[in-house]
Amino acid sequence: MCGIVGYVGTGRAAPILLDGLKKLEYRGYDSAGIAVLDGSRMQLFRRAGSVAYLEEARKLQGCIGIGHTRWATHGAPTEQNAHPHVYGRFAVVHNGIIENMQPLKEACLKRGETFSSETDSEIIAHLIEFCYDGDFIKAVRSACARLEGAYALAVLCTAEPDTIVLARRASPLVLGEGEDGLYLASDIPAIARKGIKIYALSDGEFAILRGREIAFYTEDGRKISKDPIDYDCEEEIPEKKGFAHFMRKEMSEIPLAMANTQKIIPCYPRISELREVLCHAEYIEIVACGTAYHSGICAKYAFESLARVPVAVSIASEYRYRDPIVKKGTVVIAVSQSGETADTLAAAELARARGAVVVAVTNVRFSSLARLADHVLFTCAGREIAVAATKSFNAQLMLLYSLAEELARARGGRVCGAELAELPALAAEAGRAAEGVRGWTAHFAGAKSVFFLGRGADYCAALEGSLKFKEITYLPSEGYPAGELKHGTLALVERNTPVVALLTSRRLAEKTMNAVHETYARGAKVFLITCLPEYCSREEVSFSVVIPDCGEIFSPALSVIPLQALAYYVSVARGNDPDKPRNLAKSVTVE
């Protein structure tokens, strides 16, 4: 979601801040801004829209500053609501949500203070100014003690023009130390390069960047030391490499992401300990949000079929508030591409506090989820820039399927290593077949609603296909179990309604086709994705794509590929940017 950058050093701050913000654009945002101190003079430059609109600020003088890309929570995406927010001597950038905004703002108004924005973040600048008595970090600590919610903060003060103060609670923040100065960001790629030492700020901690020194403090003000983290400073900065969009490029990388991820569990350094945990697992709960939640639903079929262990899948935001029962022998698998999804982090923390062993599945090595979990398994999808997850979803499936197979081995269940080994090559075949959906776009581009149907594992893929479709085409769509049509959904089907049917299970094929015929009888236009080519000639089917057969429980790893392609091509046909869908962000770091 929102992105933070900062710099203090010997170079001009503005170009460094702008370059850092550009590296965070993949997170999703709707406005941006920077604040640079030139001596004690605060220079503020903010714009609604792209970071590109800040280019005029590149000429600002001053060697210290902070920057921000905002994803609107409180207040519309306007220039006045863009960060940084300035009040009195202080400029603040903030990621997160302040939950006690209203009483804090009322107290400020009673003191006669005025506000220039609709945001919760501006309140923080007011509080720090109110608490300031000449001690910068003390003022920030005092202000933070009054805040409820999540925050990552970077603060400038005109009275201390060589200093940035940082604070973190439930929102990521990293610091960098280089020869030319000190850096900060909400995500490592914004500041990572050769020669930069990276430090991660933990929950409740504060830091001071002053001159050439970094100092770390606990919540109660005690000074502490930190070791730099070992990160890959040579990570390639993603480029489109001839593709029109990152999403399309990342779809082409699915087979490689799956092949690389397949190697993770056998190479896991604590594999014997993980096997012991799995062997004693009596119950598995998968917690996740969005696309990661759908990968968990797909994995449930594999875990239960292969290892015969009961599995529940919960949306993390519901799990954390429902007072879950965590029995002895429970293993909780927390899935998050970024490892910073706020609800998933909170759910994993709750589960661990109640005695569960937490296994993290994430694509980011130095994420909060990786630090929290008892065991961490990394997907090898590489950087994913497009907001709509594609290769990261398939990599999650590959890892979860491999984990299910490992559990089956540990408990004497059905092993299927040979089938799993074939999946990357089959995904490449499915990718080639998926190009067939490009000719479907005219039937979807103006649709009032679109329905994705399936049974069993096909229903899981239908959920993800529908999510991809709605998030980048902006058309209403739903994924439904084929057997549920008669329980309300059929009322929405009318002439030329597009219905996408998934058919990869021979034992459920006729059951699914019964539902398909019900939509066809009411005028729907049916689009079939199947590994059973004989069904393509059925009278109900208007168009079809045939994908390889990989077995029922693993089929979502292949059937989702043409669904991703369908969403992409319809999005482009409607004139949308599939990489940056409106109102959405790559990393959801607030509730």
Buried (B, 14 or more C-beta within 10 A) or exposed (E): BBBBBBBBBEEBBBBBBBBBBBBBBBBBBBBBBBBBBBEEEBBBBBBBBBBEBBEEBBEBEBBBBBBBBBBBBBBEBBBBBBBBBBBBBBBBBBBBBBEEBEEBBEBBEEEEBEBEBEBBBBBBBBBBBBBBEEEBBBBBBBBBEBBEBBBBBBBBBBEBBBBBBBBBBBBBBBBBBBEBBBBBBBBBBBBBEEEBBBBBBBBBBBBBBBEBEBBBBEBEEEEEEBEEBEBEEEEEEBEEEEEEBBBBBBBBBBBBBBBBBBEBBEEBEEEEEBBEBBEEBEBBBBBBBBBBBBBBBBBBBBBBBBBEBEBBBBBBBEBBEEEBEBEEBBBBBBBBBBBBBBBBBBBBBBBBEBEBBBBBBBBBBBBBBBBBBBBBBBBBBBBBBBBBBBBBBBBBBBBBBBBBBBBBBBBEBEBBBEBBEBBBBBBBBBBEBBEBBBEBBEBBBEBEBBBBBBBBBBBBBBBBBBBBBBBBBBBBBBBBBBBBBEEEBBEBBEEEBBBBBBBBBEEBBEEBBEBBBBBBEBEBBBBBBBBBEEBBEBEBBBBBBBBBBBBBBBBBBBBBBBBBBBBBBBBBBBEBBBBBBEEBBBBBBBB
